[in-house]
Amino acid sequence: MSNAPLLAPSSPLLSVRDLTKHFPIKKGLLGKTAGAVRAVDGVSFDVMPGETLGLVGESGCGKSTTGRMILRLIEPTAGTVEFDGIDLVSLDSRAMRRLRRKIQVIFQDPFSSLNPRMTVGAIVREGLTIHKIAEGAAADARVRQLLDEVGLRPEYVSRYPHEFSGGQRQRIGIARALALRPKVIVCDEPVSALDVSIQAQVINLLEDLQNEFDLTYLFIAHDLSVVRHISDRVAVMYLGKVMELADRNSLYEAPQHPYTHALLSAVPTPDPAKEQARERILLRGDVPSPLNPPPACVFHTRCWKAQDICRVVEPPLLQVSPTHQVACHFPEERKLV
Amino acid sequence: MADPLLRVRDLRTYFYTENGVARSVDGVSFEIGAGETVGLVGESGCGKSVTALSLLRLVRPPGRIESTSEILFDGQDLAKLSEKEMRKIRGARMAMVFQEPMTALNPVFTVGDQIAEVVRVHHGGSKKEAWARAVQMLETVGIPAPEQRATEYPHQLSGGMRQRVVIAMALVMNPALVIADEPTTALDVTIQAQILELMRELQQRLGTSILLITHDLGVVAETASRVIVMYGGEIVEEAPVDELFKNAHHPYTEGLLNAMPQVGHERERLATIPGSVPPPTAWPKACRFHDRCPYAWDRCATEHPPLYQIGPGHSSRCHLAEEPERRADKHEPFVVMAGAEGRP
């Protein structure tokens, strides 16, 4: 990996274009392809250096698949992912492996993402060895330093994951991601499995580390208040597509897509007075199957504003202001609280 | 005032494990009135789910409900009933909605059969009648095409539909009390909104009392009229819902509320509660929260606080009730995060 300087801050560090993943469904003895799950369907966005882009949506909307395609843990069906000017999708696996030290990941479940047979030290050290960054005493010192940076005692190096609580395990996962001094970290639901007070500790840590090491985050989560807290910009996904993408304040205070309206209005507020005053939009039914998504606008089957055009023409993700994009034929600003 | 529907007195549920006695529920007393929704909140390991299982007498060895405990429900002490007598109450007068609808339902029976079975066990009658009742119940919980859905298996339904089935099963005998343990935690937020709305609506129509167990204070604010906060196997605060959110008294409740991201304070540091919930085999002495508390003083480490009455319907297990001026002395808790959090 070259140590070439990054592009000017005005150009994106990560640029995703028309990213698509269709998981084929095989049927019968001969394994004939009998359709596809359209998990991600033409997703495009940029992530600027040093920013946090939040990616929200309900289960099955494709947010995690998007994150994994960026890391090439899942091979995209189509589309490009440009990192620092290099298209990751076209790299061979060796080149990709070398580049992966620049793009790291933190997983949701701190219980299954750490190898139970490896000590904490070995887990954090593995990347250093594989990428030949440090060996011997230098690696030991680096591991201890990393544990210290994530708020764990350096003495913990010789312990095993089961000896730690959920919050501490998530810190181990963060230390492992940090070990290679990455530019980008894909955070895939990093606090969803944690209790609220522990969640706050981990969010603070992620923000501190971002400031200290100039990190760029793609923050994937379903919890809208956590995403609001940590993100600079937010993309809302539904059935494999981006419905709305805007800076945090526009998205939460003046959302324009009906799905975003419904999503935000469904979040319970921890304040009974506000709770009674707020407007609530109840969506009918469930998310349609990604095996057979509705034609044109994927949201039209549940949308109260849907007209004929929504069933025929897919609305493109259009700029409605310099910092706000919406994919809807009838966007409309709406205050929800 | 009439007797409450449920009156729990000094409930203690201990687990006798190799690592010592886990006092998961340790002297809990509360009441639930007819038609009331009470929220029970706290983090993992605070004892809220064991409290729920104890009410239904579903605690398995090495767990045991201690003999001092009283669970007065409908004029009977459930803690003293035989298993056979208890079975008549469970599912009929008192029912439970579990968090994970996939594990609460039997994968090899149709959902209609599973609901009908509850009717047959408690009510008798013909298979046909029970089936008709099951279909009617599915309709009540808002499942479209209930005759068709009743013949389907759990895996054919979405998560939200499954949770509706579980609710239908809980309500089919028209119970007086439903215990809902994290009923929406596994669901997406728009589906959660549907289920909470359904529970509210059914409660108004049927007059069922609900004990809602959750870690989500937003869900409590939306649903409950009274809130009980647990920590370390004890109730640490109890208040009407508005009062709790406006005037939280116990430092743990305060910590929980402050730890949530707030609108208008984006990218600022969140308040945290240092450390984590201690294991139930080793609750700290005296006040169980003192080593994580930003106000703790020497008294907190030596004297176990009672539940002080601090307002109408509002009680708090904190010595600040007697020495409110101490709230000004906020300090760093005595634990260092990395050290005290470790279980080893």
Interface residues (C-beta under 8 A of the other chain):
Chain A: E58 S59 G151 L152 R153 Y156 R159 E163 F164 S165 G167 Q168 D195 V196 S197 I198 Q199 A200 Q201 I203 N204 E207 H222 L224 S225 V226 R228 H229 I230 R248 Y252 A262 L263 S265 A266 V267 P268 T269 P270 D271 P272 A273 E275 R280 L282 L283 D286 V287 V337
Chain B: E43 S44 S158 G159 G160 M161 D188 V189 T190 I191 Q192 A193 Q194 L196 E197 H215 D216 L217 G218 V219 V220 A221 E222 V241 D242 F245 K246 G255 L256 L257 A259 M260 P261 V263 H265 E266 R267 R269 L270 A271 T272 I273 P274 S276 V277 M337 A338 G339 E341 G342 R343 P344
